[in-house]
Amino acid sequence: MMSLFSYIFLSTKPGRPSLVRAFSARFGRRTSAALLMLFAALIAPAFLLACSVSPVEPQPRTGHTQIYITRAGETASADLFFFDATPPHRLSSYTRLPATEGSHSCASSGNGAAIAVLLSNITDDPYSWADIDSYASLSHRSILLDDEPLSAPRLSGEAFLEAGWSRACVLSPCTSLVKVRLLDLSCDFSGRQYEGATMQNVKAYLTRACVECQPLRSDRPLSWANPGMADSVALAKMKHPEYLYRRIEGTIGPEPRQCGIDLYTYPNPEDGPNATSLVLEADIHGKRCYYPLRLPPLIRNTVYELNVEITRMGTPDPDIPAENTMARTSLKVRPWETRPPDTVTF
């Protein structure tokens, strides 16, 4: 589903003739810069294939950090920023990367150490970054869950780069999304007065779901949806209410029903009363029941998979956590599926 961007950071070693100095002496600085860009575009693929990801010893010098990029996989857009490593972390350079799979491009920071930030699928309009002049101004940019394209989720990643290092480095941006997946659902009321009852009109939704965050500060939720219950008015205004709310068709009985329902939110670091919950709502034996299953702290780029068996009547309120005797649950946490690089192997 996702793309992988590979970055190779290069610098010349002190005390040795460099390609830059050789070209400058022969052709002049401006002409040499253009020739080197052409040189990088022509030989970068062959060079990258022979390169190792193992870092080498840093060199005792400062200077520009160059970055050669090879893209594996398609994305709608990708933007690369360099910021000065020292406060106030001013913008050093910006590059809109080509969208073609397997393409190569080159970007460079200013003098000294730098912070490299990659944002992908955030916007198709490069002019929307016109007001970005520092790392702080970029980190305050927020994204909305309702605008997320699930076919190409928004990705972000950053790395601190020491100037004068000669090394290979891989930077893999990841999504800010969290996926909550209900794998299967069943009910078993053996030994109860309502033994043999089934679950009707079943719904699954997230409460206290984060719907706005900052990609570079995704552990700081900005706004919420469904605070304690399903907010039908707010859900009706969403372009994608299915990200937070789904119906489960048919009747749920003792045989596990493979639901395969995916709900989405942004990270929530809380694990107490303000934690995000997966709520199961159903009519059982003529009574409306709720099963709010409190989730652990939610981390970006992560999938939380649940198997649930309902064992007794639930709570009368979706904001009252379900007791342990009301349901048997199993939870598996794993990384979001990423598509491996398919054009360049290091």
N, C-alpha and C positions, 0 to 999 in steps of 0.2 A: 504494500500500500504506500509506503513512504519512499522517499528518495534518500540517497546517501551522497554527501559531498565530501570529497577528499582533498585535503590541502597539504601542499608541500612548501615548507618555509625554508628559504635559502638565503645565505649571505656569504660574502667572500671572506677568506681567511687573511689576517694581517700578515704583512711581510712577504706575500706571494703575488706574482703578477695575476691580475684578475681579467676576466673577459670584458668587464666594463672599462677598465683602464686601457686594455688593448684596442678596443673599438674607439674609445675617445681619442687616443693618440693618432689613430689612422684617419678617422672620419669627422672628428669634432663631436661635441657633447649632444647636440640636438639630433644630428643624423644617426649617431650611435644608439640613442634611445629608441628611435624608430626601428633600426635594424635588429636590436635586441628583442623588441616585442615580436617582430616577425620570426626571429630565431626561436623564441619560446613557443610560439604557436606551431611551428613546424616540427620541432624535436621533442616537445613536452610529452606526447604520448609514449614515445620510445623510452624517454628518460624515466617516466613514472613507472613503467613496467619493470624497470631494473632497480627501482629504489626500495630501500628497506625502511620499515617503520621504527626501527630502533634508533633512539636519540644518540647523538655523539656529544662529546664534551663541548660546553659553551666556549666561545672565543671571547677574549677580553677586549671587546670593542663595541661601539655603538654605531648605529646607522639605520638605513632603511630596512624594513622587513618586507620581502617580496613573497607573494603567495600565488602559486600556480594551481589552478582549479580544474578538476575533471569531474563532470557530472555523470552519475549513473541513475537513470530513472527520470520520469517526466514530472514536472511541477508547473503550476501556473505562472509563478514568478519567484524570484529569489533576489535578495538584496544583502550585500556585504558592506559592513561598516567597520572602519578602524577608528578607535578613539585613543588619545594619549593616555598612557597608564598612570600618569600623575594627575592629582586633582588640579583643576575641575574636570578632567577627562573630556577635553574638547574634541570635537570631530576632526579627524585627520584626513580621511578620504571616504568616498562612497562609490560603490560600483553596483550597477544593475547587471546581474549575470544572465547570459543567454539561456533561453528555455529549451534548447535542443539537447536531447540525450546524447551523451558522449562528447559534448562540446568542451573546448578548452578556453580558458581566459586567464588573464593575469591582473593582479591588483597590487598596490604598494601602499604602505603606511608612511607616515612622516618619520623623523628621526626619533630614536629612543624606543623603549618598550611600548607595547600597544595592547589594547583590548580589541579582539576581533569578535564581531557579532554577526550572525547570519539569521535572517528572517525569511521564511519561505511561505508563499501562498497567503501573505497578509493583505497585499493589495496589488492590483494590476497597474496602478498609476504611480510611476516613480516620483512624480511631482508632489505626491502626498507627503513625502519626507522633507519637503522644502524647509520646514521650520526646525528640523533636527540639527542642533549645533553642539550637543554634548551627550555623554552617556546617560545623564540624568533625564534629559528631555526624551530620549528614546525609551528609557525604562518606564516612564510614566504613560506611555501609549497603552491603551487597553483594547481588548477584543471581547466580543459578545458571543455567547454560546449559540444563539439563534442564527448567527451569520456563518457558523462553521460549515464548510463543505466536507462531508464525511468521506467523499471520494478522494479528496486531496486535503487532509487536515492541515491547519496552520502549524508551522514548525519554527522552532527557535533554538539557537545554541550559541555559546560564546566560549572564548578561550583567552588566556593571558599569554602574551608572546614576549619573550625576552629578546631585545635587540642584539644582533650579532651572533645569534645561535645558528648553527647549521644542523638542521635536523628534519626528519620526516614526522608529520603529525596528521592524525585523522580527526576531523571534527564532524560529529554526526548530530545534526539538529533533531529534536524530538517534539512531539505534540504536547500541548498543555492539557489535552483532554484526558478524562478518566472514563473508562467504560465499566458499567455495572451490568453483568450478564446473569440473567436467571436461566439456568440450564434446564432444570426440570422441577416440577411441582406435583405433589400428591397430598392426600389426606387419609388418615387412619384414626377413626374414633372408636376403636375396639374397647369394650368395657365401659363405655359411656352410655348415658340414657339415650343419646342420639346416635348410637352405633349404626353404621350403614348410611349416614347422611353424606351428602356431597357438597361441593363448593359450586355456587352458581354466581353469575354476573361478576366474574373475577377481574380485578384490575391490579396493575403493578405500576408504581410511580415512586419518584424520589422526593423526599422532603428535605428542606434546608439545603437545597442544591445551589452551588455557586454557578452563576450564569454570566459573570463578568470578571475578568482578571487581567493582569499585565503579564505578557509572555515572559519577560525577564524577571518578574517577581510573582510567579504563579502561586506561591504559598500565601499570598495575601489577598483573600477574596474581596471583591469590591461590591457586589450586589448578589441578592439571593432570590430564589423562587420557591414557591410552596412552603412557606414558613409554618410548619406544623401540620399542614393538611394540603390537599390538592386545591389550588386556587384556580377554579374554573374560568373566572373572568380573565386572569392573566394568561392562562394557557390558550384561551380563544384568540388572544391578540398575537400569539407567536406564529412565525412562519413554520416552525418545526416543533409543535407541541409533543410529537412522538419522541423527541429526545428525552423528555421527562415523564411521559405518561403513556401507558399502553393498556389496551384491553386484551384479555385472554379469552378467546372464543370457546364455547362449549362448556362441558361439565368436568370438574376435576374430582377424581375418585381415588381409590387406593393404589391404582396402577400409576406409576410416575408418568406424567405428561412432559414430553420434551418440548419446552417452550422456545428456547433460543431467543429470548427477548433481550435486546440491548438498550440500555438507557445511558445517557451521557451527562456529565457535569464537568466542572473544573475542580482543581484540588481544594480540599478542605482539611486543614491541619488539626481540627478539633476531634476529640474522642469522647467528650462528655455530652452534656445536654444539647450542645450546639453542633453535634456531629450530624453528618448526612445519614439519612435512613432510607432503606428500601421498604416501602409499605405495600403489603398485600391486602387487598380489600375484597370481601366476598360475602354473599348471603349463605348462611348455614342454618339449616333447620328453622327457616323463617326469621332469622335474626341477622342483622348487619354486623359483621365482625371486621376488625382491623388487626393487622400483624406488622407493627413497625419494627423492622429489624435494623438495629443500629449498626452502622458500618465503622470500621477502624478509620484512622486518619487516611484520607485519600491523597495519593501522590500522583503527579502528572505522568503521562505516558505509561499508565498501568491499567490492567484489567482485573476486576474483582468478580469471580465466578461463584455462583451460589446454587446449591441444591437444597430444596426446602420440602419438608414433610410436615403438614399441619396435624396436630394431635389432640387439640381441644379448642373450645370456643375462644375467640380472641378478645381484644379490649374493645370498649365502646367508643374509643376516641383514637384517631390516628396519631395523636401527639403523646400517647401513653405507651412507653416501650413494651413490647411483648415479653411475657415471662418465659423463662427457659422451658417450662412444661407445656407451653402452647405450641411449640414447633421444634423440630429437629433440623438443624442447618449444618451444612458443611461449606466452608469458604476456601477458595484457592485464589492466591494472588500471583500474578505473573506479568511480565513486561508486555507492553503493547506489541502486536505483530509488526515487525519491520521487514521490508523487502531487502534482501542482501544485495550488495553491489554486483552489477552484472556486466560491467564493461572493463573495469580495471582491477587487477589483483596486485597487492603490494607484498 
